[in-house]
Amino acid sequence: MTTQRKVIVHIAASADGYIARPDGDLDWLTSRPAPPGFYGMNAFMRTVDTEVLGRKTYEDSLRIGGKFDSRRRAIVFSRRAPPPDVPPGVEFVNETIGSFVRRLREQPGKDIWLMGGGELIASFLDEQAIDEFVVSVVPVFIGDGIPLIARRHRHVPLELRSVERFDDGLVQLHYRVQRPS
């Protein structure tokens, strides 16, 4: 019996709920010394083989030195045509989330990491296409920025799976998204 691939948002947020400053800057996050294992991120990366992200997150990742290659599939949601210099392993899509996720789940593989940003996470959440959230709450207020989930009217109950506290004050919350009955 095979288990269905899960779509998991694994992301850091400030204590006031932002994933980046308004201009996309992550200095409040990247300037922190990380513990060995990088808050469990290294272990998490072994459980996924596909990354899904929005165009702005993709471009911001490249800007800060992020690497994309053919070892892990990266799917970028974008309404615009892809740039001419797309690295191997990166594909651009512009389709409805529901059919995209159904097709992706049917393909063999590991779990799927929905990286962000807040608009894409909100769109996936509204389509009931997210199974779990792992939110690393960084002990800092940044006052303004890009929210973890774009603001829309919604009610999505979560089931707490675990809480992990790290010595530097970061708290990692692991939730399962509850489906409506």
GROMACS elastic network, one bead per residue, 0.5 to 0.9 nm:
[ bonds ]
;  ai    aj funct       b0    kb
    3     6     6  0.87890   500
    4   105     6  0.63031   500
    4   106     6  0.74766   500
    4   108     6  0.88192   500
    4   111     6  0.84043   500
    5   104     6  0.83008   500
    5   105     6  0.52909   500
    5   106     6  0.78374   500
    5   107     6  0.84399   500
    5   108     6  0.80114   500
    5   109     6  0.71022   500
    5   110     6  0.61620   500
    5   112     6  0.68545   500
    6   105     6  0.74522   500
    6   110     6  0.81101   500
    6   112     6  0.60116   500
    6   113     6  0.84353   500
    6   129     6  0.89862   500
    6   130     6  0.74976   500
    6   131     6  0.58227   500
    6   132     6  0.75884   500
    7   101     6  0.84772   500
    7   105     6  0.84893   500
    7   111     6  0.62327   500
    7   113     6  0.59896   500
    7   114     6  0.64394   500
    7   129     6  0.69627   500
    7   130     6  0.51084   500
    7   131     6  0.53627   500
    7   132     6  0.67155   500
    7   133     6  0.88479   500
    8   111     6  0.73477   500
    8   112     6  0.61103   500
    8   113     6  0.51216   500
    8   114     6  0.57727   500
    8   115     6  0.84092   500
    8   130     6  0.62028   500
    8   131     6  0.59127   500
    8   133     6  0.57093   500
    8   134     6  0.73869   500
    9   112     6  0.85541   500
    9   113     6  0.59118   500
    9   115     6  0.60069   500
    9   116     6  0.77111   500
    9   121     6  0.77507   500
    9   130     6  0.73564   500
    9   131     6  0.82705   500
    9   132     6  0.63068   500
    9   134     6  0.60757   500
    9   135     6  0.77486   500
   10    41     6  0.84645   500
   10    44     6  0.85696   500
   10   113     6  0.68391   500
   10   114     6  0.70822   500
   10   115     6  0.65429   500
   10   116     6  0.89507   500
   10   132     6  0.83600   500
   10   133     6  0.59637   500
   10   135     6  0.59715   500
   10   136     6  0.78686   500
   10   174     6  0.89228   500
   11    19     6  0.76966   500
   11   114     6  0.87701   500
   11   115     6  0.66936   500
   11   116     6  0.79182   500
   11   133     6  0.79759   500
   11   134     6  0.63836   500
   11   135     6  0.52067   500
   11   136     6  0.62024   500
   11   137     6  0.87748   500
   11   148     6  0.84330   500
   12    18     6  0.84681   500
   12    19     6  0.62198   500
   12    29     6  0.79972   500
   12   134     6  0.83623   500
   12   135     6  0.55836   500
   12   137     6  0.59450   500
   12   138     6  0.67926   500
   12   148     6  0.85706   500
   12   172     6  0.86710   500
   13    16     6  0.76669   500
   13    17     6  0.54804   500
   13    18     6  0.51718   500
   13    20     6  0.76752   500
   13    29     6  0.85753   500
   13   135     6  0.67663   500
   13   136     6  0.61421   500
   13   137     6  0.51279   500
   13   138     6  0.60170   500
   13   147     6  0.83241   500
   13   148     6  0.66733   500
   14    17     6  0.52028   500
   14    18     6  0.52229   500
   14    19     6  0.64490   500
   14    20     6  0.81648   500
   14    28     6  0.83041   500
   14    29     6  0.82616   500
   14   136     6  0.83443   500
   14   137     6  0.56725   500
   14   139     6  0.65213   500
   14   140     6  0.55968   500
   14   141     6  0.58320   500
   14   142     6  0.67318   500
   15    18     6  0.75852   500
   15   137     6  0.56317   500
   15   138     6  0.57680   500
   15   139     6  0.55635   500
   15   140     6  0.55343   500
   15   141     6  0.54823   500
   15   142     6  0.81264   500
   16   137     6  0.88032   500
   16   140     6  0.76553   500
   16   141     6  0.54300   500
   16   142     6  0.70632   500
   16   143     6  0.70474   500
   16   144     6  0.83983   500
   16   147     6  0.88448   500
   17   137     6  0.80638   500
   17   141     6  0.83906   500
   17   142     6  0.89480   500
   17   145     6  0.86915   500
   17   146     6  0.84505   500
   17   147     6  0.58643   500
   17   148     6  0.59358   500
   17   149     6  0.87098   500
   18    21     6  0.72241   500
   18   118     6  0.89598   500
   18   141     6  0.85981   500
   18   142     6  0.75611   500
   18   143     6  0.83885   500
   18   144     6  0.71369   500
   18   145     6  0.55827   500
   18   146     6  0.52893   500
   18   148     6  0.53982   500
   18   149     6  0.86414   500
   19    24     6  0.83863   500
   19    26     6  0.79247   500
   19   116     6  0.88601   500
   19   117     6  0.79279   500
   19   118     6  0.77374   500
   19   145     6  0.72107   500
   19   146     6  0.57224   500
   19   147     6  0.59046   500
   19   148     6  0.53924   500
   19   149     6  0.89185   500
   20    23     6  0.75670   500
   20    24     6  0.50727   500
   20    25     6  0.56801   500
   20    26     6  0.54161   500
   20    27     6  0.85992   500
   20    28     6  0.83706   500
   20    29     6  0.85206   500
   20   142     6  0.86466   500
   20   144     6  0.85381   500
   20   145     6  0.55686   500
   20   146     6  0.53047   500
   20   147     6  0.75992   500
   20   148     6  0.85712   500
   21    24     6  0.50979   500
   21    25     6  0.51339   500
   21    26     6  0.66071   500
   21    27     6  0.86158   500
   21    28     6  0.86597   500
   21   142     6  0.73055   500
   21   143     6  0.85594   500
   21   144     6  0.63071   500
   21   146     6  0.60102   500
   22    25     6  0.73051   500
   22   144     6  0.65927   500
   22   146     6  0.55787   500
   23   145     6  0.75875   500
   23   146     6  0.83534   500
   24    56     6  0.86152   500
   24    57     6  0.84023   500
   24    60     6  0.70430   500
   24   145     6  0.77710   500
   24   146     6  0.74024   500
   25    28     6  0.81114   500
   25    60     6  0.84687   500
   26    29     6  0.53384   500
   26    30     6  0.60142   500
   26    31     6  0.83705   500
   27    30     6  0.51817   500
   27    31     6  0.56783   500
   27    32     6  0.85229   500
   28    31     6  0.60928   500
   28    32     6  0.72740   500
   28   138     6  0.88104   500
   28   140     6  0.76823   500
   28   142     6  0.76438   500
   29    32     6  0.58180   500
   29   138     6  0.75744   500
   30    33     6  0.79300   500
   30    34     6  0.89167   500
   34    37     6  0.81012   500
   34    38     6  0.54330   500
   34    39     6  0.72026   500
   34   168     6  0.88325   500
   35    38     6  0.53233   500
   35    39     6  0.65285   500
   35   166     6  0.86126   500
   35   167     6  0.88713   500
   35   168     6  0.86762   500
   36    39     6  0.74433   500
   36    40     6  0.85611   500
   37    40     6  0.53401   500
   37    41     6  0.64709   500
   37    42     6  0.55180   500
   37    43     6  0.72820   500
   38    41     6  0.53749   500
   38    42     6  0.63255   500
   38    43     6  0.88949   500
   39    42     6  0.78457   500
   39    43     6  0.89707   500
   39   136     6  0.81698   500
   39   166     6  0.77542   500
   39   170     6  0.86582   500
   39   172     6  0.81028   500
   40    43     6  0.53995   500
   40    44     6  0.62251   500
   40    45     6  0.87495   500
   41    45     6  0.60658   500
   41    46     6  0.88138   500
   42    45     6  0.52392   500
   42    46     6  0.68386   500
   43    46     6  0.54270   500
   43    47     6  0.71336   500
   44    47     6  0.53308   500
   44    48     6  0.69982   500
   45    48     6  0.55180   500
   45    49     6  0.77733   500
   45   113     6  0.86251   500
   46    49     6  0.76896   500
   46   110     6  0.87531   500
   47   110     6  0.60035   500
   47   111     6  0.61051   500
   47   112     6  0.84772   500
   48    51     6  0.76900   500
   48    72     6  0.84101   500
   48   109     6  0.80593   500
   48   112     6  0.54704   500
   48   113     6  0.63469   500
   49    71     6  0.82061   500
   49    72     6  0.53347   500
   49    73     6  0.63264   500
   49    74     6  0.86763   500
   49   109     6  0.67654   500
   49   110     6  0.54369   500
   49   111     6  0.64864   500
   49   112     6  0.64862   500
   49   113     6  0.79153   500
   50    72     6  0.58852   500
   50    74     6  0.57809   500
   50    75     6  0.74556   500
   50   109     6  0.83492   500
   50   110     6  0.75526   500
   50   111     6  0.70676   500
   50   113     6  0.61234   500
   50   114     6  0.85271   500
   51    72     6  0.74016   500
   51    73     6  0.61951   500
   51    75     6  0.61008   500
   51    76     6  0.83713   500
   51   112     6  0.59469   500
   51   114     6  0.59620   500
   51   115     6  0.66820   500
   52    73     6  0.85300   500
   52    74     6  0.59015   500
   52    76     6  0.59333   500
   52    77     6  0.74648   500
   52   112     6  0.72524   500
   52   113     6  0.60790   500
   52   115     6  0.60104   500
   52   116     6  0.75829   500
   53    56     6  0.83229   500
   53    57     6  0.62356   500
   53    58     6  0.64091   500
   53    74     6  0.76147   500
   53    75     6  0.63602   500
   53    76     6  0.50351   500
   53    77     6  0.62207   500
   53   113     6  0.85070   500
   53   114     6  0.60883   500
   53   115     6  0.52623   500
   53   116     6  0.51797   500
   53   117     6  0.68394   500
   53   120     6  0.73298   500
   53   121     6  0.87773   500
   54    57     6  0.53061   500
   54    58     6  0.61562   500
   54    59     6  0.87072   500
   54    75     6  0.83854   500
   54    76     6  0.53579   500
   54    78     6  0.63910   500
   54   115     6  0.80903   500
   54   116     6  0.61003   500
   54   117     6  0.60266   500
   54   118     6  0.89568   500
   54   119     6  0.81720   500
   54   120     6  0.61218   500
   54   121     6  0.89337   500
   55    58     6  0.50183   500
   55    59     6  0.61648   500
   55    60     6  0.85260   500
   55    76     6  0.58617   500
   55    77     6  0.59383   500
   55    78     6  0.53338   500
   55    79     6  0.84617   500
   55    80     6  0.87016   500
   55    92     6  0.86793   500
   55   117     6  0.86447   500
   56    59     6  0.51213   500
   56    60     6  0.59833   500
   56    61     6  0.84065   500
   56    78     6  0.86889   500
   56   116     6  0.88493   500
   56   117     6  0.73815   500
   57    60     6  0.50253   500
   57    61     6  0.59389   500
   57    62     6  0.86025   500
   57    76     6  0.87821   500
   57   115     6  0.79556   500
   57   116     6  0.63067   500
   57   117     6  0.58158   500
   58    61     6  0.50924   500
   58    62     6  0.63617   500
   58    63     6  0.86848   500
   58    66     6  0.86211   500
   58    76     6  0.69523   500
   58   116     6  0.89148   500
   59    62     6  0.51651   500
   59    63     6  0.61755   500
   59    64     6  0.88533   500
   60    64     6  0.63663   500
   60    65     6  0.87330   500
   60    66     6  0.83572   500
   61    64     6  0.54074   500
   61    65     6  0.63672   500
   61    67     6  0.77978   500
   62    65     6  0.51603   500
   62    67     6  0.68155   500
   62    68     6  0.84345   500
   63    66     6  0.72203   500
   67    87     6  0.89324   500
   68    71     6  0.82997   500
   68    72     6  0.76432   500
   68    73     6  0.83974   500
   68    74     6  0.73022   500
   68    87     6  0.64341   500
   68    88     6  0.75107   500
   68    89     6  0.70665   500
   68    90     6  0.69930   500
   69    72     6  0.64695   500
   69    73     6  0.76792   500
   69    74     6  0.82606   500
   69    87     6  0.62063   500
   69    88     6  0.53985   500
   69    89     6  0.52832   500
   69    90     6  0.72138   500
   70    73     6  0.63128   500
   70    74     6  0.84673   500
   70    87     6  0.80091   500
   70    88     6  0.52210   500
   70    90     6  0.75066   500
   71    88     6  0.89867   500
   71    89     6  0.71380   500
   72    89     6  0.66091   500
   72    90     6  0.86424   500
   73    88     6  0.87917   500
   73    89     6  0.50509   500
   73    90     6  0.62051   500
   73    91     6  0.79155   500
   74    89     6  0.60659   500
   74    91     6  0.63084   500
   74    92     6  0.85181   500
   75    89     6  0.83735   500
   75    90     6  0.58449   500
   75    92     6  0.57734   500
   75    93     6  0.69237   500
   76    90     6  0.72585   500
   76    91     6  0.61317   500
   76    93     6  0.61235   500
   76    94     6  0.85664   500
   77    91     6  0.87330   500
   77    92     6  0.59384   500
   77    93     6  0.51022   500
   77    94     6  0.58318   500
   77    95     6  0.81056   500
   77   120     6  0.80807   500
   78    81     6  0.73944   500
   78    82     6  0.78219   500
   78    92     6  0.65638   500
   78    93     6  0.62116   500
   78    94     6  0.56594   500
   78    95     6  0.89662   500
   79    93     6  0.80309   500
   79    94     6  0.57668   500
   79    95     6  0.88707   500
   80    83     6  0.88509   500
   80    94     6  0.82330   500
   81    92     6  0.79588   500
   82    85     6  0.83582   500
   82    86     6  0.72608   500
   82    91     6  0.83712   500
   82    92     6  0.62266   500
   82    93     6  0.88758   500
   83    86     6  0.62030   500
   86    89     6  0.85273   500
   86    90     6  0.64378   500
   86    91     6  0.78218   500
   86    92     6  0.89832   500
   87    90     6  0.58221   500
   87    91     6  0.87047   500
   88    91     6  0.82696   500
   93   100     6  0.89525   500
   94    97     6  0.88748   500
   95    98     6  0.87605   500
   95    99     6  0.78087   500
   95   100     6  0.67381   500
   96    99     6  0.59154   500
   96   100     6  0.61919   500
   96   101     6  0.87052   500
   97   100     6  0.50359   500
   97   101     6  0.59416   500
   97   102     6  0.84805   500
   97   123     6  0.76988   500
   97   124     6  0.65565   500
   97   127     6  0.69692   500
   97   129     6  0.76379   500
   98   101     6  0.54028   500
   98   102     6  0.62321   500
   98   103     6  0.87004   500
   98   124     6  0.81161   500
   98   127     6  0.62508   500
   98   128     6  0.81592   500
   98   129     6  0.69161   500
   99   102     6  0.51233   500
   99   103     6  0.61569   500
   99   104     6  0.85281   500
  100   103     6  0.53090   500
  100   104     6  0.61231   500
  100   105     6  0.86435   500
  101   105     6  0.59653   500
  101   106     6  0.85451   500
  101   124     6  0.89564   500
  101   129     6  0.67094   500
  102   105     6  0.52743   500
  102   106     6  0.63872   500
  102   129     6  0.86470   500
  103   106     6  0.52497   500
  103   107     6  0.67187   500
  104   107     6  0.53843   500
  104   108     6  0.84359   500
  104   112     6  0.87344   500
  105   108     6  0.75550   500
  105   109     6  0.84301   500
  105   111     6  0.86011   500
  105   112     6  0.85477   500
  106   109     6  0.89545   500
  109   112     6  0.86505   500
  114   117     6  0.87439   500
  114   120     6  0.85836   500
  114   121     6  0.72946   500
  114   124     6  0.88778   500
  114   130     6  0.82858   500
  115   120     6  0.88667   500
  115   121     6  0.80085   500
  116   119     6  0.75358   500
  116   120     6  0.59489   500
  116   121     6  0.57489   500
  116   148     6  0.83518   500
  116   149     6  0.89652   500
  117   120     6  0.54894   500
  117   121     6  0.61492   500
  117   122     6  0.86063   500
  117   146     6  0.80928   500
  117   147     6  0.86297   500
  117   148     6  0.74727   500
  117   149     6  0.79063   500
  117   150     6  0.87228   500
  118   121     6  0.51002   500
  118   122     6  0.60532   500
  118   123     6  0.86002   500
  118   146     6  0.66767   500
  118   147     6  0.59169   500
  118   148     6  0.50612   500
  118   150     6  0.50790   500
  118   151     6  0.87885   500
  119   122     6  0.51158   500
  119   123     6  0.62139   500
  119   124     6  0.87138   500
  119   147     6  0.87114   500
  119   148     6  0.85560   500
  119   149     6  0.64275   500
  119   150     6  0.50706   500
  119   151     6  0.85289   500
  120   123     6  0.50268   500
  120   124     6  0.61782   500
  120   125     6  0.84620   500
  120   149     6  0.81847   500
  120   150     6  0.82056   500
  121   124     6  0.51782   500
  121   125     6  0.60251   500
  121   126     6  0.85489   500
  121   130     6  0.83147   500
  121   148     6  0.78183   500
  121   149     6  0.59856   500
  121   150     6  0.76306   500
  122   126     6  0.60350   500
  122   127     6  0.85929   500
  122   148     6  0.85063   500
  122   149     6  0.51524   500
  122   150     6  0.55211   500
  122   151     6  0.78510   500
  122   152     6  0.80088   500
  123   126     6  0.51301   500
  123   127     6  0.63266   500
  123   128     6  0.87734   500
  123   129     6  0.86259   500
  123   149     6  0.88758   500
  123   150     6  0.84579   500
  124   127     6  0.51203   500
  124   128     6  0.63132   500
  124   129     6  0.50681   500
  124   130     6  0.62226   500
  125   128     6  0.50233   500
  125   129     6  0.57749   500
  125   130     6  0.56972   500
  125   131     6  0.89404   500
  125   149     6  0.87289   500
  125   156     6  0.83129   500
  126   129     6  0.75579   500
  126   130     6  0.89193   500
  126   154     6  0.77489   500
  126   156     6  0.88626   500
  127   130     6  0.81788   500
  128   131     6  0.80032   500
  128   177     6  0.86356   500
  128   179     6  0.76150   500
  130   133     6  0.78481   500
  130   176     6  0.87773   500
  130   177     6  0.69398   500
  131   175     6  0.86386   500
  131   176     6  0.59537   500
  131   177     6  0.53302   500
  131   178     6  0.80733   500
  131   179     6  0.88955   500
  132   158     6  0.86965   500
  132   174     6  0.72761   500
  132   175     6  0.55504   500
  132   177     6  0.55493   500
  133   158     6  0.89337   500
  133   173     6  0.77668   500
  133   174     6  0.57453   500
  133   175     6  0.51095   500
  133   176     6  0.64515   500
  133   177     6  0.74786   500
  134   172     6  0.67281   500
  134   173     6  0.56001   500
  134   175     6  0.63777   500
  134   176     6  0.88753   500
  135   171     6  0.82014   500
  135   172     6  0.55961   500
  135   173     6  0.52095   500
  135   174     6  0.65229   500
  135   175     6  0.83455   500
  136   170     6  0.66213   500
  136   171     6  0.57369   500
  136   173     6  0.63420   500
  136   174     6  0.87195   500
  137   140     6  0.84989   500
  137   169     6  0.87539   500
  137   170     6  0.56705   500
  137   171     6  0.52333   500
  137   172     6  0.60409   500
  137   173     6  0.76468   500
  138   141     6  0.84327   500
  138   169     6  0.73415   500
  138   171     6  0.69205   500
  138   172     6  0.86853   500
  139   168     6  0.83627   500
  139   169     6  0.60219   500
  139   170     6  0.57851   500
  139   171     6  0.80482   500
  141   144     6  0.85605   500
  142   145     6  0.74542   500
  144   147     6  0.84022   500
  146   149     6  0.82056   500
  146   150     6  0.78587   500
  147   150     6  0.59042   500
  147   151     6  0.77375   500
  149   152     6  0.85553   500
  151   154     6  0.87033   500
  156   177     6  0.72682   500
  156   178     6  0.71850   500
  156   179     6  0.81670   500
  156   180     6  0.85905   500
  157   176     6  0.88634   500
  157   177     6  0.64954   500
  157   178     6  0.55875   500
  157   179     6  0.79446   500
  157   180     6  0.87123   500
  158   175     6  0.59019   500
  158   176     6  0.56694   500
  158   178     6  0.54134   500
  158   179     6  0.89009   500
  159   174     6  0.85429   500
  159   175     6  0.53602   500
  159   176     6  0.50762   500
  159   177     6  0.63727   500
  159   178     6  0.64842   500
  160   163     6  0.78787   500
  160   173     6  0.74689   500
  160   174     6  0.61161   500
  160   176     6  0.65030   500
  160   177     6  0.89704   500
  161   173     6  0.78407   500
  161   174     6  0.53207   500
  161   175     6  0.52355   500
  161   176     6  0.65967   500
  162   172     6  0.81005   500
  162   173     6  0.61412   500
  162   174     6  0.51577   500
  162   175     6  0.72140   500
  163   171     6  0.69806   500
  163   172     6  0.56536   500
  163   174     6  0.63436   500
  164   170     6  0.84606   500
  164   171     6  0.57091   500
  164   172     6  0.50677   500
  164   173     6  0.67266   500
  164   174     6  0.85335   500
  165   168     6  0.84260   500
  165   169     6  0.67038   500
  165   170     6  0.61211   500
  165   172     6  0.64029   500
  165   173     6  0.89430   500
  166   169     6  0.55761   500
  166   170     6  0.53512   500
  166   171     6  0.62095   500
  166   172     6  0.80963   500
  167   170     6  0.73197   500
  168   171     6  0.89289   500
  178   181     6  0.89391   500
